[in-house]
Amino acid sequence: MGGAMTVDDLPIRRVRLEVEELAFTRPSGDLFGPMSFSVHTDEILGVIGPTGAGKGDLVDLLCGRQMARAGAIKLDGQRIDMLPAHARSRLGLVMVAGSAPALPDVTVHDWLAMSIQLVDRSPLQLLLRGRRRLDSRQIGDIEATLQFCSLHHVAGDSLASLTPAQRRMTEIARGLCQRPRLLLLHRPLAGLPRMHRHDFSLVLRDIAAEAVSMVVIDEQLDALATLCQRFIVLQRGHLVASGSLDVLGSNQAAMQAFTGTAPGKVA
């Protein structure tokens, strides 16, 4: 009968995203980084820090809106830091920022249908050649995503008719339709009532359970406290602390980042 558990019996946590010595010069002339961290396949990593800490710079570097001066970004071991934004998205690093636009003539289903075709065609191809008719697999993916995100009852409604929370969830659904391996979420819980924060957190945890990694960026630690297993803390373009909430609570550099004093050393 069962003996003692060995190292070989433990589940292997594969690294999904590796950021290695990432650096670039900010418009102010200040240096961002160099910064290194990793995200596992089943992990939700929180990125927090005060205004001006460099969270937006990190978003731009990861999704390809800004090219790094040095360092590397790897997705499942493949370097992607020299690729443009749409190529990174097609490989599985999908950006979700804000809410779906309040378009009166576009339904939720249409918005997801446009997104799902980005997996196989670049934005330029869609613009020049138009959209193709969805195949049965794509239709099935959309229906499953609508159910997963509890949007099936508004699938035929226009984006303009949705509540703010529904438009926020629609944008998460749009990201899921692109078959992500890693979702990069910029302030997904900001401004939501507590009840909706809870609902969103449940959906995001369910996504992570499907081996979709997440990097969630926000200013507010309390908004992410029940969602993220681990955090990195940024201040003035530098990573000053990392770890669980318990670790950060006793980390002087992390506390300095939120009180506005001089940055500490990398934890």
Salt bridges, closest charged atoms under 4 A:
GLU20 OE2 - LYS74 NZ 3.57
ASP42 OD1 - ARG13 NH2 3.15
GLU43 OE1 - HIS40 ND1 3.45
GLU43 OE2 - ARG230 NE 2.70
ASP57 OD2 - ARG26 NE 2.72
ASP60 OD1 - ARG65 NH2 2.74
ASP76 OD1 - ARG14 NH1 3.39
ASP76 OD1 - ARG16 NE 2.66
ASP76 OD2 - ARG181 NH1 2.54
ASP81 OD2 - ARG79 NH2 2.70
ASP141 OD2 - ARG137 NH1 3.38
GLU143 OE2 - HIS109 NE2 3.69
GLU171 OE2 - ARG174 NH1 3.86
GLU219 OE1 - ARG187 NE 2.96
